[in-house]
Each structure stands twice: as structure tokens, then as C-alpha cells.
């Protein structure tokens, strides 16, 4: 705590000085803040302590974030995708990983890839949402893409398993669109449509694939991830839930 006068003046403004670490860097900067008029040096010291606590300057989260190595969103995303393939708790299906990788390549890496992970904040995501909205992406697609951003940022943890860059995501500020199921495009294939598709499909392997999808309700990624063995296809078809039409 300092004042412009040599001795403490109970009627003069006081100032607090401290060093603050720069995120993703080994450097620090000197900051000076006004503490207002403080009757004693103890009062000035208390105000400075309250400011540091309120701003989180000395918080555990700030320490981890400021002392973490400078990692870009692209680097963290690459590590995250690799880690998903060996995750033991709540393992992720290969089709889901493939979809997330496509999401990264399509929009996230071109727009956020070179940003430091510490800078991927509400403001950065808002700018991304604005670009996706302007490009005509659906509300559901934008929400899904933003979810991948959150997962990548949250995947950066320290040696104690704590997030290095904890975020309080503000969906109102981000302008994340609301997904309304009644307005979602949900095309369905009728029996007539399926017959037309199969009759116009020349290669037998695709006929089998399309029949499998229609019979089981599998997603295309799940079907392509199948390891075909003797009786495997028959087992899948037999084990599917029966519909009312099946019983007639």
C-alpha cells in the first residue's frame, strides 16, 4: 500500500500494488489499483486483500490457469480425441468419436484451432455461434458443436484431476439457440420408400446394409462399425424389438 505522501495521511487516497501472472506465460505484470481514502494502513491492506479475493487473483483456479503451459485449442482437441479411444469409464462409441472429429474439422478447428485454450471463453464461443448462425446451421447443430467446444476445454486437467480452465458458460451471452423439437426436421422412410430404395440399389452389399438399418433402427455409424461373423446378421435381426406389423 502506498500514498503520495511520505507519512500516512488519513485523508489522502491510497493505492495497492501487486504482481499478477499472465495466463500461459512465465511473465508477470505489475498492477496498481486505487483503494480510495483509508484511515489507516491496516484498512488499506484489508481493502487490497478483499480486491484480490473478489477478482480471484490468488485463487487456486487462477494459479493453475496462469501457470499452465500455452496450449492451443487444436492441440487440446487432438489429445482429447485420442484419449476418448482408451477411456475406461463411460466409453465412447467409435461412431460418436468419428462424428466429433468431423465437427472439429468442419467448424471448430478453422475458427478456434489457433486460439490459446485459456482464451476460449464465452466471448470466443459467441463469435463462433454468430458465424454458424450466419451460415444457416440449424439450432440443433449449433448446440451440438458448442457442446464439443465445452468438452475440449473441460478435458484440460492438472495432475490432481482439476480443470485448468474452469468456465461458467453463459448461454444468454453466447446467444446459443433454443432447440425446439416441433420445428426439427425429422424425415421418415415409409415401406414404399424402402422398397423403392432397395429396388434401385444395384450392389447387394448395400441392399443388405439398407435392410439392416431399416430392420434394427441402427445408426449408419453403428452399422458400419459392425464386425460381421457367421450368424451375426441373423442374431441382430432376430433380437430387434417387434413392431405391431411384425405380428400380423
C-alpha positions in Angstrom: 0.0 0.0 0.0 1.4 3.4 -0.9 0.4 7.1 -0.8 1.9 10.1 -2.4 2.8 11.5 1.0 5.8 10.2 3.0 3.8 9.6 6.1 0.4 8.0 6.2 -2.4 10.6 5.6 -5.8 9.5 6.8 -7.4 12.0 4.3 -5.4 11.1 1.2 -6.2 8.3 -1.3 -4.2 5.1 -1.0 -3.1 2.7 -3.7 -2.4 -1.0 -3.8 0.4 -2.6 -5.9 0.8 -6.3 -6.7 2.2 -8.6 -9.3 -0.1 -10.7 -11.5 0.8 -13.8 -13.5 0.0 -13.7 -17.2 -2.0 -16.7 -18.5 0.0 -19.2 -20.5 3.2 -17.4 -19.8 6.1 -17.3 -17.3 5.9 -13.5 -17.2 4.1 -11.3 -14.7 2.9 -7.7 -14.8 2.8 -5.0 -12.1 -0.7 -3.7 -11.4 -1.7 -0.6 -9.3 -5.3 -0.1 -8.1 -7.0 2.7 -6.2 -8.1 1.8 -2.7 -9.8 5.2 -2.0 -9.3 7.1 1.2 -8.2 4.8 4.0 -7.9 6.0 7.6 -5.1 3.6 8.4 -2.6 1.4 6.5 -4.4 -1.7 8.0 -7.7 -0.5 6.4 -5.9 -0.1 3.1 -4.3 -3.6 3.4 -7.8 -5.1 4.1 -9.3 -3.4 1.0 -6.4 -4.7 -1.2 -7.0 -8.3 0.2 -10.7 -8.0 -0.5 -10.0 -6.9 -4.1 -7.6 -9.8 -4.7 -10.1 -12.3 -3.4 -13.0 -10.7 -5.3 -11.1 -10.8 -8.6 -9.7 -14.3 -7.9 -6.1 -13.1 -8.4 -4.8 -15.5 -5.8 -7.4 -18.3 -6.3 -6.4 -21.9 -6.9 -8.1 -21.8 -10.3 -6.2 -18.7 -11.3 -2.9 -20.2 -10.3 -3.5 -23.4 -12.4 -4.6 -21.4 -15.4 -1.8 -18.8 -15.2 0.9 -21.4 -14.7 -0.3 -23.9 -17.2 1.7 -24.3 -20.5 0.5 -22.4 -23.5 -1.8 -25.0 -25.2 -3.9 -24.2 -28.3 -7.4 -25.4 -28.8 -6.2 -27.6 -31.7 -3.6 -29.3 -29.5 -6.0 -30.0 -26.7 -8.6 -31.2 -29.2 -6.1 -33.7 -30.7 -5.2 -35.0 -27.3 -8.9 -35.2 -26.3 -9.9 -37.3 -29.3 -7.0 -39.7 -28.7 -8.0 -40.1 -25.0 -11.6 -41.0 -25.9 -10.5 -44.1 -27.6 -8.9 -45.5 -24.4 -11.4 -44.2 -21.8 -12.5 -46.9 -19.5 -15.3 -45.1 -17.7 -18.3 -44.4 -19.9 -16.5 -45.5 -23.1 -17.4 -43.6 -26.3 -18.7 -45.4 -29.4 -16.4 -45.2 -32.5 -19.3 -43.6 -34.4 -19.6 -40.8 -31.8 -15.9 -40.2 -31.9 -16.0 -40.0 -35.7 -18.8 -37.5 -35.5 -17.0 -35.3 -33.0 -13.9 -35.4 -35.2 -15.9 -34.3 -38.2 -17.4 -31.4 -36.0 -13.8 -30.3 -35.1 -12.7 -30.4 -38.7 -15.8 -28.6 -40.1 -16.1 -25.6 -37.8 -14.2 -25.7 -34.5 -10.6 -26.0 -35.6 -10.9 -23.5 -38.5 -12.3 -20.9 -36.1 -10.8 -21.8 -32.7 -7.9 -24.0 -33.5 -5.1 -21.4 -33.2 -6.5 -19.8 -30.1 -4.9 -20.5 -26.7 -7.2 -22.7 -24.7 -7.2 -20.0 -22.0 -8.8 -17.7 -24.5 -11.6 -20.0 -25.5 -14.2 -18.1 -23.4 -17.8 -17.1 -23.6 -16.8 -14.3 -26.0 -14.9 -16.6 -28.4 -17.8 -19.1 -28.4 -20.3 -16.3 -29.1 -18.3 -15.2 -32.1 -18.4 -18.8 -33.3 -22.1 -19.1 -32.8 -22.7 -15.9 -34.8 -20.7 -17.3 -37.7 -22.6 -20.6 -37.6 -25.9 -18.9 -37.5 -25.0 -16.6 -40.4 -24.1 -19.8 -42.4 -27.6 -21.2 -41.8 -26.7 -24.1 -39.5 -29.7 -25.4 -37.6 -30.2 -24.8 -33.9 -29.6 -28.4 -33.0 -26.3 -28.5 -35.0 -25.0 -25.3 -33.3 -25.9 -26.7 -29.9 -24.1 -29.9 -30.6 -21.0 -28.1 -31.9 -20.8 -25.8 -28.9 -21.0 -28.9 -26.7 -17.9 -30.3 -28.3 -16.1 -26.9 -27.5 -17.1 -27.3 -23.8 -15.8 -30.9 -23.7 -12.4 -30.0 -25.2 -11.9 -27.1 -22.7 -13.0 -29.2 -19.8 -10.7 -32.0 -20.8 -7.6 -29.9 -19.8 -6.9 -31.0 -16.2 -3.9 -30.8 -13.9 -2.1 -33.6 -12.1 -4.9 -33.7 -9.4 -7.7 -34.0 -12.0 -8.9 -30.5 -11.6 -9.9 -28.4 -14.6 -7.2 -26.0 -15.6 -9.6 -23.6 -17.4 -12.9 -23.9 -15.5 -15.7 -22.0 -17.3 -19.2 -20.7 -16.3 -20.8 -20.8 -19.7 -23.4 -18.1 -20.2 -25.8 -19.3 -22.9 -27.7 -16.0 -23.0 -24.4 -14.1 -23.7 -23.3 -16.7 -26.2 -26.7 -16.5 -27.8 -27.0 -20.2 -28.0 -30.2 -21.0 -29.9 -33.0 -23.0 -28.3 -33.8 -26.3 -29.8 -37.5 -26.8 -30.5 -38.4 -30.4 -31.3 -41.6 -29.4 -33.0 -39.6 -27.4 -35.6 -36.8 -30.0 -36.1 -36.6 -31.7 -39.5 -37.3 -35.4 -38.9 -37.7 -37.2 -42.2 -39.1 -40.8 -42.0 -39.0 -43.6 -44.6 -42.2 -45.4 -45.3 -42.5 -49.0 -46.5 -43.0 -47.8 -50.0 -39.9 -45.6 -49.8 -37.8 -48.5 -48.5 -39.0 -50.8 -51.4 -38.1 -48.1 -53.9 -34.7 -47.7 -52.4 -33.9 -51.4 -52.3 -35.2 -51.9 -55.9 -32.9 -49.1 -57.2 -29.9 -50.3 -55.3 -27.6 -52.4 -57.6 -24.9 -53.7 -55.2 -26.1 -56.5 -53.0 -23.9 -55.4 -50.0 -25.8 -52.0 -49.9 -29.1 -53.8 -50.1 -28.1 -55.8 -47.0 -26.9 -52.6 -45.3 -30.1 -50.7 -46.0 -32.2 -53.6 -44.9 -30.3 -53.9 -41.7 -30.8 -50.2 -40.9 -34.5 -50.4 -41.6 -35.0 -53.6 -39.6 -33.0 -52.7 -36.5 -33.1 -48.9 -36.3 -29.3 -48.8 -36.1 -27.5 -45.6 -36.9 -25.3 -45.7 -40.0 -22.1 -45.3 -37.9 -23.2 -48.2 -35.6 -23.9 -50.4 -38.6 -20.6 -49.7 -40.3 -18.8 -50.5 -37.0 -20.2 -54.0 -37.0 -17.8 -56.9 -37.3 -19.6 -59.4 -39.4 -19.3 -63.0 -38.4 -21.4 -66.2 -39.1 -24.9 -65.7 -37.8 -24.1 -62.2 -36.6 -26.6 -60.5 -39.0 -29.3 -63.0 -38.2 -28.8 -62.5 -34.5 -29.2 -58.8 -34.8 -32.4 -59.0 -36.9 -34.0 -61.6 -34.6 -33.1 -59.6 -31.4 -34.7 -56.4 -32.6 -38.0 -55.3 -30.9 -41.0 -56.5 -32.7 -43.5 -53.9 -34.0 -47.2 -54.3 -34.3 -46.9 -55.0 -38.1 -44.5 -57.9 -37.3 -47.2 -59.8 -35.5 -49.6 -59.9 -38.5 
